[in-house]
């Protein structure tokens, strides 16, 4: 039997019961559409979150004071935590492969300028902060590289702060009061928008040592080092650990590489995508049961035809192939319709709610269609085997 | 061509073994026109099913065209059915959703005959059975006689050695029945063996050789004097 004939025969029987085939195919279509829709949203979310996190670059290693204990013992047992200092940050410049180093301290403070005041997020940062985090200065300059422990009172404004306090006028050279200290405005950052709910434009950047003073802290909150693409995260991390352990005499800090964090986050998000996909899979399963039901009915109804085919010289496996072919064709067609629905609805939702990230990888579509075919195959096997094993005489007697 | 040696066919009905065929010894020649008559339950259809390889003897040997076909597996038997045997049924057994042409094409399609040759044979068959106009009609759009003609065309599409006809006119009126018989007998004149199972003595007598069965045994085997 040629494949084209198989296709012709199976299509003819599916078309002979149009309504029934349509409804059964619909069951699979709904299942596939649900899987595609849910995984598209899951994957969209995945991509969205990763882009949000990665917009500051992926080759970043963050160092925070204090050791994250994997077991329950108090840090007090092993001694107190030494804060990370600006000097620690400077020392990390000697780690091979490191490109930029910046320390960060952050807090809320009231700022005043031009007779207006505003509560904003104040970042105390090193001079290389913009380079390290892919940020650009729109007007003026970034904080100058100078002795990081005795810096001058300069401030770089976030785009929103500039608009609120200086309007459309030129803020450069103007003065800003933060916590009773007068800072001179030397630059304005490019607008960055919100990231995960934080408004990065409602911020001001001052030198880190002045940040420590402002918030009355002894150590910085985080030191970030970056490295070029051709350097491995592991080697940089090892270098960082070697220097910090030497300086602190113990392992009292936590190193988080963006790359590894993204791996963990990515796998968590994958699990979420998989879980919502599996939820959609339940309806796909129900669709499979529908195919099983219809094929079982078809075998009973067409017993006479099966007997005839056997009398005309059809081998058992040909009968099996015919019925299996019907089941698979039905589910594959339903699956294709489901793909169109699912992607259509996903894109429609994205147009209606632009905030909802939606992404359908081709791989998912292929996988969904493949699972539709497999479900058709599994659902079809039992009825098709029954058809193939019918006693031809008994079958012919049924009319 | 068809040779039965000591063939038994028994069925289990409840706890009892019922013999549908008892020790059948029979030889049918190539191109022979044979009728099998007998009361219901005499084993006519069982014999026909055995000849058509739809059933297996419980014991005994069946040789077809010189080959012992008793012990062949399903696929080999299917191949022999496809190549050497044609069936014509009382209830036509056409596939309702397929056109007349497609019904005729079915055995060729199952046997994997190339599409070009198939098309040629089907066109020829439609023509010789006067069905060219009806090629695209489905069975429910055909008369009884036309349906049986499609069935006969289908049965001969693979050029079988033997045609097995179980009450081929049982579902037709007199005139159409006669027409169908004429077609079948034409095939005999072309060298195809015809084995006809019937209740109708008038029909049975037309065959050159007449078998009579009672209780699973052949009780008489007569030939018409030519």
Interface residues (C-beta under 8 A of the other chain):
Chain A: X1 X2 X4 X5 X9 X12 X13 X15 X16 X304 X305 X307 X308 X309 X310 X311 X312 X313 X314 X315 X316 X317 X318 X392 X393 X396 X399
Chain B: X49 X52 X54 X55 X74 X75 X78 X79 X81 X82 X83 X85 X87 X89 X91 X93 X95 X96 X97 X98 X102 X106 X107 X109 X110 X111 X112 X115 X154 X158
